[in-house]
Amino acid sequence: MADNKPHIIVFPFPAQGHINPALEFSKCLASNGLKVTIILTTMVSKSAQVPSNTSINVETISDGTEDVKEQESIEGFFKRFKEKASQNLAKFIREQRETCPAKVLVYDSTMPWALNVAHREGLLGASFFTQASGVCAVYYHMYTGLIKFPYQDSEIVLPSMIPLGVNDLPCFSFLPDAENTILRQLTDQFSNLEEADWIFINTFDKLENEVLNWMTSRWPFKTVGPTFSLTYPGKEIANEKTHKINLFEQNYEESMKWLDSRETGSVVYVSFGSVASLKEEQMEELSHGLMMSNCYFLWVVRASEENKLPKNFTSMVSEKGLVVNWCPQTEVLSHRAIACFMTHCGWNSTLEALTSGVPFIAMGQWVDQTTNAKLIEDEFKVGIRVKPDENGLVSREEIEMCIKEVIRGEQGKKLKESADKWKELAKEAVDKGGSSATNVEDFVSKLFTC
């Protein structure tokens, strides 16, 4: 019977923020009767901590990383990655044909060339978008030339979206990328989208209703998010030991034990994700802002960033704060002790906090995060956005003020009410009969009949 299951291959871009939404989507598909293989590349396979009890197959193909001897430019990385990964993806599909031929390739939307590989090898192709619909709409208008980079207009008005200022648009100034390679990667998501057989996006209908309606009038986008909270038979309560592919060691027990000892709604959770890097001056301001707030805080500082902390900081704040290199974020955000989330506003982090009903202090850093910060404050109305000075630095006084306002102020009460509303609507989307759950079921049903 198992041999009759439709086989799909899922190929995420090799970064933690792309891998985990694809992993959860894959597990949901597998629980609905599909045979699913998720492909990692050599760039992340050695450091990836893969859940041992997952219902999917995890395989590795080479992206040429093992042959790189010198520092690559961003442009050189993407050129090499595309060349090697496309070759080895095609080879993998052909090898699978001998034992368990695949029907569909679900590929990260930032790799549109993967659709060409799928079609050449006789597979259907499904593009998987991992960023907000509003952000994707901005990329599309950059692709068509309506929005030009470097940005020229002081305000941008797009269909079905709130007006966006220059500081609300995706930020690329942090990147050593003179050729705008990353910008091209993101706008090229739309280069062959009309040829995709399915298009999925990790959001939910009611969160981004208006812009989704605009997008679905042009392409057949189907919401399947938040993917990490999709419900299905046999799913365990979210536990990041079995829930995610992690590229960092976690301070699991230390974090949760510390939170257990705190009062309900008393802790600021601070994390800037797996990639964003704050300057040393900003780390110092953030450190002092947290201390000045006199609130308990749990701060994720990756090992590579620890040297930017003020001297003896962890010992100075031991009464009020805990600093860890990594932690189980979904479980932290759903913990009763968490009062608010100071975040870089990556889309996965945004969805995880929305699903947990946690208000935000939005401190977007680059690419889509600045636009997400705008949406968090003015569209979703679940957080306040920090105000940098003329040099782009967020002062300790600003950080202290934001924390106190969200945790103790009148505005904080309204933000919490809004966050609780989104928590219920996110649950509705992924539960049986919800928009995201129905879209997954429809996809699976079509694979069994095609």
C-alpha positions as CSV (number, residue, x, y, z in Angstrom):
1,M,0.0,0.0,0.0
2,A,2.8,2.4,0.9
3,D,4.2,2.0,-2.6
4,N,1.0,3.6,-4.0
5,K,1.5,6.8,-2.0
6,P,2.2,9.8,-4.3
7,H,5.8,10.9,-3.7
8,I,6.8,14.5,-3.5
9,I,10.2,16.1,-3.1
10,V,10.6,19.3,-1.0
11,F,13.6,21.4,-1.6
12,P,14.0,24.4,0.7
13,F,16.7,27.1,0.5
14,P,19.5,26.0,2.9
15,A,18.9,28.5,5.7
16,Q,17.1,27.8,9.0
17,G,14.3,30.3,8.3
18,H,13.5,28.6,5.0
19,I,14.1,25.0,6.0
20,N,11.7,24.8,9.0
21,P,8.5,26.1,7.3
22,A,9.1,23.6,4.5
23,L,9.8,20.8,7.1
24,E,6.5,21.4,8.9
25,F,4.6,21.6,5.6
26,S,6.3,18.3,4.6
27,K,5.3,16.6,7.9
28,C,1.7,17.7,7.4
29,L,1.7,16.3,3.9
30,A,3.2,13.0,5.0
31,S,0.5,12.7,7.7
32,N,-2.1,13.0,5.0
33,G,-0.8,10.0,3.1
34,L,2.0,11.3,0.9
35,K,5.5,10.0,0.7
36,V,7.7,13.0,1.3
37,T,11.5,13.5,0.8
38,I,13.0,16.8,2.0
39,I,16.4,17.7,0.5
40,L,19.1,19.5,2.4
41,T,22.3,20.6,0.7
42,T,25.9,20.1,1.9
43,M,26.0,23.7,3.1
44,V,23.8,22.9,6.1
45,S,23.6,19.1,6.3
46,K,26.6,18.7,8.6
47,S,25.4,21.2,11.2
48,A,21.7,20.4,10.9
49,Q,20.2,18.6,13.9
50,V,17.5,16.5,12.2
51,P,14.6,15.2,14.3
52,S,14.9,11.4,14.5
53,N,11.2,10.6,14.7
54,T,10.0,12.5,11.7
55,S,7.6,10.9,9.2
56,I,9.6,12.1,6.2
57,N,12.8,11.1,4.5
58,V,15.7,13.6,4.7
59,E,18.3,13.4,2.0
60,T,21.4,15.5,1.1
61,I,22.7,16.7,-2.3
62,S,25.8,18.6,-3.0
63,D,25.7,22.4,-3.6
64,G,29.4,22.5,-4.2
65,T,30.2,24.0,-0.8
66,E,32.8,21.2,0.0
67,D,34.9,22.4,-3.0
68,V,35.0,26.1,-1.9
69,K,38.5,27.0,-0.7
70,E,38.4,30.8,-0.5
71,Q,35.9,33.4,0.6
72,E,33.1,33.9,-1.9
73,S,31.3,37.0,-2.8
74,I,27.5,37.0,-2.5
75,E,27.2,36.9,-6.3
76,G,29.7,34.0,-6.5
77,F,27.8,32.0,-3.8
78,F,24.5,32.2,-5.7
79,K,26.1,31.5,-9.0
80,R,27.8,28.4,-7.7
81,F,24.8,27.3,-5.7
82,K,22.5,27.4,-8.6
83,E,24.9,25.6,-11.0
84,K,25.7,22.7,-8.6
85,A,22.4,22.3,-6.9
86,S,20.4,22.3,-10.1
87,Q,22.7,19.6,-11.5
88,N,22.5,17.4,-8.4
89,L,18.8,18.0,-8.0
90,A,18.1,16.6,-11.5
91,K,20.4,13.7,-10.7
92,F,18.5,12.9,-7.5
93,I,15.1,13.0,-9.3
94,R,16.4,10.6,-11.9
95,E,17.8,8.2,-9.2
96,Q,14.4,8.3,-7.4
97,R,12.7,7.3,-10.7
98,E,14.3,3.9,-10.4
99,T,12.7,3.0,-7.0
100,C,10.0,5.6,-6.1
101,P,9.3,8.2,-8.8
102,A,8.2,11.6,-7.6
103,K,5.2,13.5,-8.9
104,V,5.9,16.9,-7.6
105,L,8.8,19.1,-6.6
106,V,7.9,21.7,-3.9
107,Y,10.7,24.3,-4.1
108,D,11.6,27.5,-2.3
109,S,10.3,30.4,-4.3
110,T,13.8,32.1,-4.1
111,M,15.0,29.3,-6.4
112,P,12.8,29.6,-9.5
113,W,15.3,27.7,-11.5
114,A,14.2,24.6,-9.6
115,L,10.9,24.7,-11.4
116,N,12.7,24.4,-14.7
117,V,14.6,21.3,-13.4
118,A,11.3,19.8,-12.3
119,H,9.5,20.3,-15.6
120,R,12.5,19.0,-17.6
121,E,12.5,15.8,-15.4
122,G,8.8,15.3,-15.9
123,L,7.6,16.5,-12.4
124,L,5.0,19.1,-11.6
125,G,6.3,22.1,-9.7
126,A,5.0,23.9,-6.6
127,S,6.5,27.2,-5.5
128,F,6.7,27.7,-1.7
129,F,6.9,31.3,-0.4
130,T,8.3,31.8,3.1
131,Q,7.8,35.5,3.5
132,A,4.7,37.7,4.1
133,S,2.3,38.4,1.3
134,G,2.8,42.1,1.7
135,V,6.5,41.8,1.4
136,C,6.1,39.5,-1.7
137,A,3.8,42.2,-3.2
138,V,6.6,44.7,-2.8
139,Y,9.1,42.4,-4.5
140,Y,6.7,41.9,-7.4
141,H,6.5,45.7,-7.9
142,M,10.3,45.9,-7.8
143,Y,10.4,43.1,-10.4
144,T,8.1,45.1,-12.7
145,G,10.1,48.3,-12.1
146,L,7.3,50.2,-10.4
147,I,9.5,50.5,-7.3
148,K,13.1,51.3,-8.1
149,F,16.1,50.5,-5.9
150,P,17.8,52.6,-4.6
151,Y,14.4,53.9,-3.5
152,Q,13.5,57.2,-5.0
153,D,9.9,58.1,-3.8
154,S,9.3,59.2,-0.2
155,E,6.1,57.2,0.0
156,I,4.9,54.1,-2.0
157,V,1.2,53.2,-2.3
158,L,0.6,49.7,-3.6
159,P,-2.7,48.0,-4.3
160,S,-4.5,46.7,-1.1
161,M,-1.6,47.8,1.2
162,I,-1.1,50.6,3.7
163,P,1.3,53.4,2.4
164,L,4.9,52.6,2.9
165,G,7.7,55.0,3.5
166,V,11.3,54.4,2.4
167,N,12.2,53.1,5.9
168,D,9.3,50.6,5.6
169,L,10.6,49.0,2.4
170,P,12.9,46.0,2.3
171,C,16.4,47.1,3.5
172,F,19.5,46.0,1.6
173,S,22.0,48.6,2.9
174,F,23.4,46.3,5.5
175,L,24.7,43.8,2.9
176,P,28.1,43.8,1.2
177,D,26.4,43.3,-2.1
178,A,27.4,45.9,-4.7
179,E,25.7,43.9,-7.5
180,N,22.4,43.7,-5.7
181,T,22.4,39.9,-6.0
182,I,20.1,39.3,-3.1
183,L,17.6,41.8,-4.4
184,R,17.6,40.0,-7.8
185,Q,17.1,36.7,-6.1
186,L,14.0,38.0,-4.3
187,T,12.5,39.8,-7.2
188,D,13.2,36.9,-9.6
189,Q,10.7,34.8,-7.5
190,F,8.2,36.1,-10.1
191,S,10.3,35.4,-13.2
192,N,8.5,32.1,-14.1
193,L,5.7,32.0,-11.5
194,E,3.0,31.7,-14.2
195,E,4.5,28.3,-15.1
196,A,4.2,26.9,-11.6
197,D,1.6,24.2,-11.1
198,W,0.9,25.3,-7.5
199,I,1.9,28.3,-5.4
200,F,1.9,28.1,-1.6
201,I,2.6,30.8,0.9
202,N,3.3,30.6,4.6
203,T,0.6,33.0,6.0
204,F,-3.1,32.7,6.7
205,D,-6.0,34.3,4.9
206,K,-7.4,36.7,7.6
207,L,-4.0,38.0,8.6
208,E,-3.3,39.5,5.2
209,N,-6.7,39.4,3.6
210,E,-6.6,42.4,1.3
211,V,-3.2,42.0,-0.2
212,L,-3.8,38.2,-0.6
213,N,-7.0,38.9,-2.5
214,W,-5.0,41.2,-4.8
215,M,-2.3,38.6,-5.3
216,T,-4.7,35.7,-5.9
217,S,-6.4,37.7,-8.6
218,R,-3.1,37.4,-10.5
219,W,-1.7,34.0,-9.4
220,P,-3.3,31.0,-7.7
221,F,-1.7,31.6,-4.3
222,K,-2.8,29.1,-1.6
223,T,-2.2,29.9,2.1
224,V,-0.8,27.0,4.2
225,G,0.4,28.8,7.3
226,P,1.4,29.1,9.9
227,T,3.0,25.9,8.8
228,F,4.5,25.1,12.2
229,S,1.0,25.0,13.8
230,L,-0.7,23.0,11.1
231,T,-2.7,20.3,12.8
232,Y,-2.8,16.7,11.6
233,P,-3.4,13.2,13.0
234,G,-0.7,12.0,15.3
235,K,1.0,15.4,15.7
236,E,2.7,15.9,19.1
237,I,2.5,19.1,21.1
238,A,5.1,21.4,19.5
239,N,8.5,20.5,20.9
240,E,11.5,21.9,19.2
241,K,13.6,18.8,20.0
242,T,11.4,17.0,17.5
243,H,9.7,19.9,15.8
244,K,12.5,21.6,13.8
245,I,15.8,21.1,12.0
246,N,18.1,23.3,14.1
247,L,21.5,24.6,12.9
248,F,22.4,25.7,16.4
249,E,22.8,23.9,19.8
250,Q,19.9,24.8,22.1
251,N,20.0,25.8,25.8
252,Y,16.7,23.9,26.1
253,E,16.4,22.9,29.8
254,E,18.2,26.0,31.1
255,S,15.8,28.3,29.3
256,M,12.6,26.5,30.2
257,K,13.6,26.0,33.9
258,W,14.4,29.7,34.2
259,L,11.1,30.7,32.7
260,D,9.2,28.3,35.0
261,S,10.6,30.2,38.0
262,R,9.3,33.6,36.7
263,E,5.8,35.1,37.2
264,T,3.2,35.1,34.5
265,G,3.7,38.0,32.0
266,S,6.9,39.2,33.5
267,V,9.6,38.4,31.0
268,V,10.9,40.2,27.8
269,Y,12.1,37.6,25.3
270,V,14.8,39.1,23.0
271,S,16.0,37.4,19.9
272,F,17.3,38.5,16.5
273,G,17.2,35.2,14.7
274,S,19.8,33.0,13.1
275,V,21.4,35.5,10.7
276,A,20.9,39.2,11.7
277,S,23.9,40.7,13.4
278,L,23.8,43.9,15.6
279,K,26.8,46.2,15.7
280,E,28.7,46.4,19.0
281,E,27.4,49.9,19.7
282,Q,23.8,48.7,19.3
283,M,24.5,45.6,21.5
284,E,25.7,48.0,24.2
285,E,22.6,50.2,24.0
286,L,20.3,47.1,24.0
287,S,22.1,45.7,27.1
288,H,21.7,48.9,29.0
289,G,18.1,49.3,27.9
290,L,17.2,45.9,29.2
291,M,18.8,46.6,32.5
292,M,17.2,50.1,32.8
293,S,13.7,48.6,32.2
294,N,14.1,46.6,35.5
295,C,12.2,43.7,33.8
296,Y,13.2,40.1,33.6
297,F,14.6,39.2,30.2
298,L,15.6,36.1,28.3
299,W,18.1,37.1,25.5
300,V,19.3,34.9,22.8
301,V,22.9,35.9,21.8
302,R,24.5,33.6,19.3
303,A,28.0,32.4,20.2
304,S,29.4,34.4,17.3
305,E,27.9,37.6,18.8
306,E,28.9,37.1,22.4
307,N,32.0,39.2,22.1
308,K,29.9,42.3,21.5
309,L,28.3,42.2,24.9
310,P,29.6,44.6,27.6
311,K,32.3,43.2,29.8
312,N,30.9,41.0,32.7
313,F,27.3,41.7,31.4
314,T,26.0,38.2,32.2
315,S,27.2,38.3,35.7
316,M,25.9,41.8,36.2
317,V,22.3,40.9,35.2
318,S,22.2,37.4,36.7
319,E,19.4,38.5,39.1
320,K,17.2,39.8,36.2
321,G,18.3,38.2,33.0
322,L,19.4,35.0,31.3
323,V,21.6,35.1,28.2
324,V,21.7,31.9,26.0
325,N,23.1,31.1,22.6
326,W,19.9,29.5,21.3
327,C,16.6,28.3,22.7
328,P,13.4,26.5,21.7
329,Q,11.5,29.7,20.4
330,T,8.1,28.3,19.9
331,E,8.0,26.9,23.4
332,V,9.4,30.0,24.9
333,L,6.9,32.2,23.2
334,S,4.0,30.1,24.4
335,H,5.3,30.1,28.0
336,R,3.0,31.9,30.5
337,A,6.0,34.0,31.7
338,I,6.5,35.8,28.4
339,A,5.1,39.3,28.3
340,C,6.5,40.6,25.0
341,F,8.9,39.7,22.2
342,M,11.7,42.1,21.1
343,T,12.5,40.8,17.7
344,H,14.2,41.4,14.3
345,C,10.8,40.7,12.8
346,G,11.8,37.7,10.6
347,W,8.6,36.2,9.2
348,N,8.8,32.9,11.1
349,S,9.4,34.7,14.4
350,T,6.5,37.0,13.6
351,L,4.1,34.1,12.9
352,E,5.3,32.2,16.0
353,A,4.6,35.2,18.2
354,L,1.2,35.9,16.6
355,T,0.2,32.2,17.1
356,S,1.2,32.5,20.8
357,G,-0.7,35.8,21.4
358,V,2.5,37.7,22.3
359,P,2.9,41.5,21.7
360,F,6.0,42.8,19.9
361,I,8.7,45.3,20.2
362,A,9.7,45.5,16.5
363,M,13.4,46.1,15.7
364,G,13.7,45.1,12.0
365,Q,17.2,44.9,10.7
366,W,17.3,44.1,7.0
367,V,15.6,42.7,3.9
368,D,11.9,41.9,4.7
369,Q,12.2,42.6,8.4
370,T,11.8,46.3,8.1
371,T,8.5,45.8,6.1
372,N,7.3,43.2,8.6
373,A,8.0,45.7,11.4
374,K,5.7,48.2,9.7
375,L,3.0,45.5,9.3
376,I,3.3,44.5,13.0
377,E,2.8,48.1,14.2
378,D,0.3,49.6,11.7
379,E,-1.4,46.6,10.0
380,F,-1.6,43.8,12.5
381,K,-1.5,46.3,15.5
382,V,0.3,43.9,17.8
383,G,3.4,45.9,18.6
384,I,5.4,49.1,18.7
385,R,8.3,49.8,16.5
386,V,11.5,51.2,17.9
387,K,12.6,54.7,16.7
388,P,16.3,54.9,15.7
389,D,18.2,58.2,15.9
390,E,19.7,60.0,12.9
391,N,22.6,57.5,12.8
392,G,20.3,54.4,12.8
393,L,21.1,53.6,16.5
394,V,18.3,52.7,18.8
395,S,19.1,54.2,22.2
396,R,18.9,52.6,25.6
397,E,16.3,55.1,26.6
398,E,14.1,54.2,23.6
399,I,14.5,50.5,24.4
400,E,13.6,51.1,28.1
401,M,10.5,53.2,27.1
402,C,9.3,50.6,24.6
403,I,9.6,47.7,27.1
404,K,7.7,49.6,29.8
405,E,5.0,50.7,27.4
406,V,4.3,47.2,26.1
407,I,4.5,45.5,29.5
408,R,2.9,48.2,31.8
409,G,1.4,50.9,29.6
410,E,-2.1,51.5,28.4
411,Q,-1.1,50.8,24.8
412,G,0.3,47.5,25.9
413,K,-3.1,46.3,27.0
414,K,-4.5,47.1,23.5
415,L,-1.6,45.3,21.9
416,K,-2.3,42.2,24.0
417,E,-5.9,42.2,23.1
418,S,-5.0,42.4,19.4
419,A,-2.4,39.6,19.8
420,D,-5.0,37.4,21.5
421,K,-7.3,38.0,18.5
422,W,-4.6,36.9,16.0
423,K,-3.8,33.8,18.1
424,E,-7.4,32.6,17.7
425,L,-7.6,33.4,14.0
426,A,-4.3,31.6,13.4
427,K,-5.6,28.5,15.2
428,E,-8.8,28.7,13.2
429,A,-6.9,28.7,9.9
430,V,-4.9,25.5,10.6
431,D,-7.7,23.6,12.4
432,K,-10.0,21.2,10.4
433,G,-12.1,23.2,8.0
434,G,-9.8,26.3,8.3
435,S,-8.5,28.0,5.2
436,S,-4.9,26.7,5.4
437,A,-5.9,23.2,6.4
438,T,-8.4,23.0,3.5
439,N,-5.7,24.2,1.0
440,V,-3.4,21.4,2.2
441,E,-6.2,18.8,1.9
442,D,-7.1,20.0,-1.6
443,F,-3.5,19.6,-2.7
444,V,-3.2,16.1,-1.3
445,S,-6.5,15.1,-2.9
446,K,-5.4,16.3,-6.3
447,L,-2.2,14.3,-6.0
448,F,-4.1,11.1,-5.4
449,T,-6.3,11.6,-8.5
450,C,-3.8,13.0,-11.0
